[in-house]
Amino acid sequence: MEHYLDNSATTIVSRNAADKAYRIMTEVYGNPSSLHMKGLEAERELNLARRSVAKALGAGTDEVFFTSGGTEANNTALFGASAAKKRRGKKIVISAVEHSSITEAAKVLESEGFEVIRISPKSDGCVYPEQFEAVVDEDTILVSVMYVNNETGAVMPVDKIFETARKRSKNVICHSDAVQAFGKLPVNVNRLKADLLSVSAHKVHAPKGCGALYVRKGVRLIPHQYGGEQEKGFRPGTEALPLICAFAAACDEFEIDKNYKFVAELNSYARQKLSEIDAVVINSPDNALPYVLNFSAGKVRSETMLHFLEEAEIYVSSGSACAKGKPSHVLSAMGLSKDRADSALRISFSKYNCKEDIDELCKWVSKGICVLAHR
């Protein structure tokens, strides 16, 4: 029996989302930009989908732009904001534990002459407003802080960080990568005080290949793709309507409070069971988002344990799926030892998990430590 515990990497597509995508592909297959009936029918579905995603974000429908996923949304935010603001300043401040789509974009911006300040987390994996207060100044044009860390589940106080940043710089644009928070925590762009915010479909039981970027009305970004007038010319190219509509269907299914309570109980159970295994150490802070739990399994390398668990049809991650097994910059930034970082695994839950998944995980982690530690 399969035990899938890698939901932060991707989620199973819900039946409603899959059915919606199929219907759009086979019945509402027109181009939303076409002027005939099939095109107008597709445009109507696109508008309804944008309304659903906007509602889930607490945003206006004209503030939501569809992308190919979280990576494109993050890249668009960083490159678009920096290009729009570069005459006013060249300083960008991010956390040191951002997703690679932020950290790699920041490296490119550095090569183009921008100054990038990276804020290291405290031992709990979080960054705090006072750290930003110390470095944000009038030359700062962009602050980007993820809402929930994808490896540890650490929840960042982004609203307070953005509030602090704005007091220090009137020119600053505030962006949050909310990919791991969306659908799990209430993500309201106004409460978070975000100017820009990124989300992704395949983390919330919708298909891969779709995401969205919230752009607060009045915030100017320079597009880095050119072509047609789709998405108001901001993101040209024919919209991936089946994926977008499936994304909206998944958003319409959100039961954030109910699922949070359920997953919190699973997380607590997992922490208890894992802590009973000799040599296992929990890396996620106590107040992390319960959907994510990072732990180290003795001195067994992450990838070795991952494949051992895979043989028992238990699927976990050795960090961010986008890192392809590279050492975790997040755990290193938290000050964890090399041995502990090298043996770290991430499990991540969804509403479809159960205690049996955790029982099997713990049984095989315990076996793995005994078998693999002596190889």
Secondary structure, DSSP 8 states (H G I E B T S, - for coil): --EE-BTTT-----HHHHHHHHHHHHTS-S-TT-SSHHHHHHHHHHHHHHHHHHHHHT--GGGEEEESSHHHHHHHHHHHHHHHHTTT--EEEEETT--HHHHHHHHHHHHTT-EEEEE---TTS---HHHHHTT--TTEEEEE--SB-TTT--B--HHHHHHHHHHH-TT-EEEEE-TTTBTTB---TTTTT-SEEEEESTTTTS-SS-EEEEE-TT-----S--SS-GGGGTS-S---HHHHHHHHHHHHT--HHHHHHHHHHHHHHHHHHHHTSTTEEE-S-TTS-TTEEEEEETTS-HHHHHHHHHHTTEE-BSS-GGGTT---HHHHHTT--HHHHHTEEEEE--TT--HHHHHHHHHHHHHHHHHHTT-
